[in-house]
Amino acid sequence: MRFSPDDVVFRVCFNLEEVTTAEAALHAWLPLVAELRPRATEFEEASPDGLRRGFVAELLFVSSLTGAGDRQDRLRASVKPLIERLGMDAAKFEVDDEGIGGFVDSKDAEGMPYGAYLIFALIGADPFRRRLIWAVR
């Protein structure tokens, strides 16, 4: 997938621990998917050997870079609405050294709308692809 240098690309991780069926998970996430219209979605039952229970999902969202100031200020302005919409604290968004990406972690999905627990954001590229490229180097 290609992105513009003026796009902010988000990867959002969700976990619904109390959900026991794929149908229930889809039903729970459908309003958010309909509202935010992600470019890609992936969901699955959590591994019984993993840290999470129930169902997990990962959604890829794209929005325009907004705000004024340097890249870091514009990134923070761009991610704030999504972070707050998902019930997380925008003040805890940590920007990387380059000022073009960052993340916020709720530490616990319990009690968070839709079970959101982690948001990655990067200007102009998929945050997960960037990490994969770095891992190969």
N, C-alpha and C positions, 0 to 999 in steps of 0.2 A: 504494500500500500504506500502511495506517495502522499506527502504532506507539504504544505506551503511553509515557508519560514515565518509566516504570520499565524500559523496554527499552534494551538496548545493541544497536545495529545495526552489523554488520560488513560491509565489502566486502573480499574477499580476492582478490588477483591471483596467478595461477599461470602458470608457463611450464615446459613440458617440452621442452627443446631437442633432445634425442636421439630423440624420438618422431617417426615419419614418417607415421603414418596416424591417422585419426580414431578408428578402432577401438582402436588401441593407447593413445591418449590417454584415451579413455573407460574402458578397462580399468584404467589406472593410477590414475585419479581415483575410480573406483567405490567402493573401500573407505572413502575419506574421506567421500564423499557419503552412503553408507549409514550411517556412524557419526554424522555431524553433522547430517544432514537439513536442508540449506539450504532457504530459502524460494524462492530463484531461482538458476538457473545459466545460464551462457552460456559457450560455448567455440567456438573457431575456429582454423583454421590461421593461423599468424603471417604477416603480410604480408611478401612477399619484399623489399619496400622499407623495412621497419621495422627496429627495433633488435633484435627478438626473432626466434628461429628455432623451428621445430617447431610446437607447439600452445600456445595460451594459453587461460586460463579465468578467469572471474570468478564468484565465489559470494557470495551474500548470506546471512548468518547472523544470527539474533536470539537473544539470551539475556537473562535478567533481570539488572538492576543488583544487584550484591552488595556485600558489605563494609560497613565502618563509616567514619565520618568525613565529610569534605566531599565534594563531587561528584568532585573530582579523585582523591581516594583511592579512592572507590567505583568510578570508571571504571577505574583501574589494576588494582584487585582483580578486576574483571569481565573485563578483556581478557587478563590474565595466562595463564589456562589455555589459551586458544586460541593465543596467541602461542607458548607453550612447546610445545603439541601439534604445531605446525607447524615446530618446530625453530629458531625465532627467539629473540632475546634480549629478554625482557620489560623489562629495564632500559633498553633503547633506545627504548621507547615514548615519543613526544613528545606531550604534552598541549597543546592550543591555549590561547590567552589566556583564554577563557571557562571553561575547565575541564570542558567537556562533550564534547569530541571530541579525536581525535589520530590518530597513525599510527606505524607501525614499518616500516622498510625494511631488507631484508636486503642490499641493494646488489647481490646476485648470487644468482640462483635455483639455480645449480649446487651440487649437494650437499645442497640443502634437501629434506626430505621433500615429495613431491608438487610440487616446484618452486615453493613459496610464496616470493614476493619482496616483497609489499607488503600491509599490512593497514591499513585505515581503520576507525575506530570513532566512533560518535556516539550520545549518549544521546537517545532519543526520536525519531530521524529517520534517514533514509537519508543517509549521508555524501556520496554522489554527487549526490543531489537538492539538498542544501544548497549544494554548489559550483555547480551549475547555476543556482540562484536567485541566488547572489552574482554570477555572471558576467553575468546579464541586467540587474542593477541598474546 
